[in-house]
């Protein structure tokens, strides 16, 4: 593990969030249908021509020198997506450069759609004194059949269109279903039916929670907290010290009760995919 992943200071936590995000996006960008571009020191991104959804067409890393023609780089990249009629998302975080990146993106027609707190905690301080819903059965996704259930519940929980199903299945199949994979998926069952999901990315020595989703009819029963605790508990048993996640506004209170604190903020900008 990277030594910095053991650093629970504020600076260490902010670094852990950023490093895990970049490493995870690079990992997910290795799906066969996705074209990953991570060899540019200033920009890292991926594009999935067959899936016209922003999540699959993403600029996740921007470190452009101040002296560089930032607008020209943004124009070139946005046109690359537009020429293929693909919408895109562009992540802006505390380490993005130039510092006025958001303003540059807005001048090119991208609009801000989401603000996500970057949260982290020392897994030694994870609050496990939370009532676990006894009716919920949690299991690791270990085969294609369970993965199909995972994908459908995640898609519905996040209100993603049906055409993303094949892309999601391919991504999660690619990153692996075995104990050796740095990516792990979990499902929570109620009376045998999958109602909630979570993912754990063990990347750059950091344990990150993603894809905590619950079907609308099963919400407000503590299932999301239970899934998060189960995944982080497994990470701690594997020797991980730092847990991170990006929270929605609705989940902020839940994660604070688990012990997470906010160390940074990320902003998502999207483009329509039209020239």
RASULSUL-V315812 format. One record per run of one state. SS is the DSSP state (A for helix, B for strand, O for the rest). FROM is the first residue (numbers start at 1). TO is the last residue. If there is no record, write none. Layout:
<<SS FROM TO> <SS FROM TO>>
This chain:
<<O 1 2> <A 3 6> <O 7 9> <A 10 28> <O 29 34> <B 35 37> <O 38 42> <B 43 47> <O 48 53> <A 54 56> <O 57 57> <B 58 63> <O 64 69> <A 70 82> <O 83 87> <B 88 92> <O 93 96> <B 97 97> <O 98 100> <A 101 107> <O 108 110> <B 111 122> <A 123 125> <O 126 135> <B 136 140> <O 141 143> <A 144 157> <O 158 161> <A 162 175> <O 176 182> <B 183 190> <O 191 192> <B 193 203> <O 204 205> <B 206 214> <O 215 215> <A 216 218> <O 219 222> <A 223 237> <O 238 241> <B 242 247> <O 248 251> <A 252 258> <O 259 260> <B 261 271> <O 272 275>>
